[in-house]
Amino acid sequence: MAGETRRFSSDFPPEAAHLAFHSAYRSEGALKGWGGTPVTNAHLWYVRRSGGKLDPGLALRWMSLEHSSGFAFFFDPAGRKIRSSYSYLCTRTMPMEQCEKIDRSAFDLGLITSMEPAQVKDLAFWKVERYQKVAPVNALLEGDAISSTNKATLADYIKKTGSRAAVLSSNGTLIWEAHKVPLYAIMFAVWKCEAKAHVACHVIALDDHLTLSPVSIKARKFD
């Protein structure tokens, strides 16, 4: 919010790209939230940065959420409307459609200043055309490019049909995801892997083909 120009990045599909604002809480109480009252008028900083478009009451509400898993979510309004709303207020972890709907978008509320996406990478990681088919996936089950545990995970991946993606972290975490939309399979696999591994994760397979050679995977040469 401190930036003069604020836009969503083209790195993610607009249907998935979003902003999320959490409440104010002390670090020692992060698991249960603070449950207190923000510093007087602290929420008005957001209102000023929005050019006066943001409802002060909404900003105060997300800063006062009782649980640290609660967020105000604002999805990119440039994306297809695959949900019933572009904006939600969730009091804690819950299915999005159970959250309170906010009837204005991030642009309407001044949280972003332009609908034009900001291009950060030449070709976003979630675009299928970024990757080449290198070899059959089962080639990775031979040799020692991945651990025996990861071979078992990959064997489950091979059994699955349809669009799917397998990703590997630099410290050896292997995660795969299947989805009817290929870009979501890639995106969700990367997100889950990075949340578990706490380092960057890279696509090593799409559907039935590797996108990197077993030699590159063994050496963790992802670029």
C-alpha positions as CSV (number, residue, x, y, z in Angstrom):
1,M,0.0,0.0,0.0
2,A,3.0,2.3,0.3
3,G,3.6,2.1,-3.4
4,E,2.3,4.9,-5.7
5,T,1.4,2.5,-8.5
6,R,-0.1,-0.8,-7.3
7,R,-1.0,-3.5,-9.8
8,F,-1.5,-7.3,-9.8
9,S,1.4,-9.2,-11.4
10,S,1.0,-11.3,-14.5
11,D,3.1,-14.0,-12.8
12,F,-0.2,-15.6,-11.7
13,P,-3.5,-16.3,-13.4
14,P,-5.8,-13.4,-12.7
15,E,-8.4,-15.8,-11.3
16,A,-6.0,-16.8,-8.6
17,A,-4.0,-13.6,-8.0
18,H,-5.1,-11.8,-4.8
19,L,-4.2,-9.5,-2.0
20,A,-4.8,-10.6,1.6
21,F,-4.7,-8.3,4.6
22,H,-4.5,-9.8,8.1
23,S,-5.3,-8.5,11.5
24,A,-2.9,-6.8,14.0
25,Y,-1.5,-9.2,16.6
26,R,1.5,-9.7,18.7
27,S,4.0,-12.4,17.5
28,E,3.6,-14.4,20.8
29,G,-0.1,-14.6,20.2
30,A,0.0,-15.3,16.5
31,L,-1.5,-18.8,16.7
32,K,-4.7,-17.5,18.4
33,G,-4.6,-13.9,17.3
34,W,-4.5,-10.8,19.3
35,G,-8.2,-10.1,19.8
36,G,-7.4,-6.5,20.9
37,T,-8.1,-3.1,19.4
38,P,-5.6,-1.6,16.8
39,V,-3.9,1.6,17.7
40,T,-6.4,4.5,17.5
41,N,-6.9,5.5,13.9
42,A,-4.2,3.2,12.5
43,H,-6.7,1.9,10.0
44,L,-7.0,5.3,8.5
45,W,-3.5,5.0,7.0
46,Y,-5.0,2.4,4.6
47,V,-7.8,4.8,3.8
48,R,-5.4,7.6,3.0
49,R,-3.3,5.3,0.8
50,S,-6.4,4.3,-1.1
51,G,-7.2,7.9,-2.0
52,G,-10.2,7.8,0.3
53,K,-11.9,5.0,-1.7
54,L,-11.6,2.4,1.1
55,D,-14.3,2.2,3.7
56,P,-12.7,3.0,7.1
57,G,-15.0,0.5,8.7
58,L,-13.8,-2.3,6.5
59,A,-10.1,-1.5,7.2
60,L,-10.8,-1.5,10.9
61,R,-12.6,-4.8,10.8
62,W,-9.8,-6.7,9.1
63,M,-7.3,-5.1,11.5
64,S,-9.5,-6.3,14.4
65,L,-10.0,-9.9,13.4
66,E,-9.8,-12.1,16.5
67,H,-7.9,-15.0,14.9
68,S,-4.5,-14.7,13.1
69,S,-5.8,-17.0,10.3
70,G,-8.5,-14.4,9.3
71,F,-7.9,-12.3,6.2
72,A,-9.6,-9.8,4.0
73,F,-9.1,-11.3,0.5
74,F,-9.3,-9.2,-2.7
75,F,-9.0,-11.2,-6.0
76,D,-7.8,-9.6,-9.2
77,P,-10.9,-8.1,-10.8
78,A,-9.3,-8.6,-14.2
79,G,-9.9,-12.3,-13.9
80,R,-12.9,-14.4,-14.8
81,K,-15.5,-14.3,-12.0
82,I,-15.2,-17.9,-10.9
83,R,-16.5,-17.1,-7.4
84,S,-19.6,-15.3,-6.3
85,S,-17.5,-12.2,-5.4
86,Y,-14.1,-10.7,-6.0
87,S,-13.6,-9.8,-2.3
88,Y,-14.2,-11.5,1.0
89,L,-13.7,-11.1,4.7
90,C,-12.9,-14.4,6.5
91,T,-12.8,-14.4,10.3
92,R,-10.5,-17.5,10.3
93,T,-9.6,-20.4,8.0
94,M,-12.8,-21.5,6.2
95,P,-14.0,-22.2,2.7
96,M,-14.1,-18.9,0.7
97,E,-17.8,-19.1,0.0
98,Q,-18.5,-19.2,3.7
99,C,-16.8,-15.9,4.2
100,E,-18.5,-12.6,4.2
101,K,-18.7,-11.1,0.7
102,I,-17.5,-7.6,0.1
103,D,-19.4,-5.9,-2.8
104,R,-16.5,-3.9,-4.1
105,S,-13.2,-5.0,-5.8
106,A,-9.6,-4.1,-5.0
107,F,-9.7,-1.5,-7.8
108,D,-13.0,0.0,-6.6
109,L,-11.5,0.3,-3.1
110,G,-8.3,1.9,-4.2
111,L,-6.1,-1.0,-3.1
112,I,-4.8,-1.3,-6.6
113,T,-4.4,1.8,-8.8
114,S,-4.4,0.2,-12.2
115,M,-6.1,-2.8,-13.9
116,E,-3.1,-3.2,-16.2
117,P,-1.1,-6.2,-15.0
118,A,2.6,-5.7,-14.1
119,Q,4.8,-8.1,-16.1
120,V,7.6,-9.4,-13.9
121,K,8.8,-12.5,-15.7
122,D,9.1,-13.1,-19.5
123,L,6.9,-16.2,-19.3
124,A,5.1,-17.1,-16.1
125,F,5.9,-20.4,-14.4
126,W,2.3,-21.6,-14.6
127,K,2.0,-21.4,-18.4
128,V,2.3,-24.8,-20.0
129,E,4.1,-23.5,-23.0
130,R,7.0,-22.6,-20.9
131,Y,8.0,-26.3,-20.6
132,Q,9.4,-28.8,-23.1
133,K,8.8,-32.5,-23.0
134,V,12.2,-34.1,-22.3
135,A,11.5,-37.8,-21.5
136,P,8.8,-40.2,-20.1
137,V,8.2,-39.6,-16.4
138,N,8.9,-43.3,-15.6
139,A,12.6,-42.6,-16.6
140,L,12.9,-41.0,-13.2
141,L,12.1,-44.2,-11.5
142,E,15.4,-45.7,-12.6
143,G,18.7,-44.7,-11.1
144,D,19.3,-42.4,-8.1
145,A,18.1,-39.0,-9.4
146,I,15.5,-38.9,-6.6
147,S,15.1,-40.7,-3.3
148,S,13.1,-43.9,-2.8
149,T,10.4,-41.9,-1.0
150,N,10.1,-39.6,-3.9
151,K,10.0,-42.5,-6.3
152,A,6.9,-43.8,-4.4
153,T,5.3,-40.4,-4.7
154,L,6.1,-40.3,-8.4
155,A,4.6,-43.8,-8.9
156,D,1.3,-42.5,-7.5
157,Y,1.6,-39.5,-9.9
158,I,2.1,-41.9,-12.9
159,K,-1.1,-43.8,-12.0
160,K,-3.2,-40.6,-12.2
161,T,-4.6,-39.6,-15.5
162,G,-5.5,-36.2,-16.9
163,S,-3.7,-32.9,-16.3
164,R,-1.1,-33.0,-13.5
165,A,2.2,-31.5,-12.5
166,A,5.1,-32.7,-10.4
167,V,7.4,-30.2,-8.7
168,L,10.7,-30.6,-6.8
169,S,12.4,-28.3,-4.4
170,S,16.2,-27.7,-4.1
171,N,16.1,-29.6,-0.7
172,G,14.4,-32.7,-2.2
173,T,10.6,-32.2,-1.5
174,L,8.5,-33.7,-4.3
175,I,4.8,-32.7,-4.6
176,W,2.3,-33.3,-7.4
177,E,-1.1,-32.0,-8.1
178,A,-3.9,-32.9,-10.6
179,H,-6.5,-30.5,-11.9
180,K,-8.7,-30.3,-15.0
181,V,-7.1,-27.0,-15.8
182,P,-3.3,-27.5,-16.4
183,L,-2.2,-24.1,-15.2
184,Y,-3.9,-24.8,-11.8
185,A,-2.2,-28.2,-11.5
186,I,1.2,-26.4,-11.9
187,M,0.3,-23.5,-9.6
188,F,-1.2,-25.5,-6.8
189,A,1.7,-28.0,-6.9
190,V,4.3,-25.2,-6.6
191,W,2.4,-23.5,-3.8
192,K,2.1,-26.7,-1.8
193,C,5.7,-27.6,-2.3
194,E,7.0,-24.2,-1.3
195,A,4.8,-24.1,1.8
196,K,6.3,-27.5,2.8
197,A,9.9,-27.1,1.8
198,H,10.3,-23.3,2.6
199,V,12.4,-22.9,-0.5
200,A,11.7,-22.5,-4.2
201,C,10.1,-25.4,-6.1
202,H,10.4,-26.2,-9.8
203,V,8.3,-28.1,-12.3
204,I,10.0,-31.4,-13.3
205,A,7.0,-33.1,-15.0
206,L,3.8,-32.3,-16.7
207,D,1.3,-35.2,-17.4
208,D,3.4,-38.2,-18.7
209,H,6.6,-36.3,-19.6
210,L,9.5,-34.9,-17.7
211,T,10.3,-31.2,-18.3
212,L,13.9,-31.7,-17.0
213,S,16.3,-34.6,-17.7
214,P,17.0,-37.1,-14.8
215,V,20.6,-35.8,-14.8
216,S,19.4,-32.2,-14.3
217,I,17.0,-33.3,-11.6
218,K,19.7,-35.2,-9.7
219,A,22.0,-32.2,-9.8
220,R,19.1,-29.9,-8.9
221,K,19.9,-27.7,-11.9
222,F,16.5,-26.2,-12.5
223,D,17.3,-23.3,-14.7
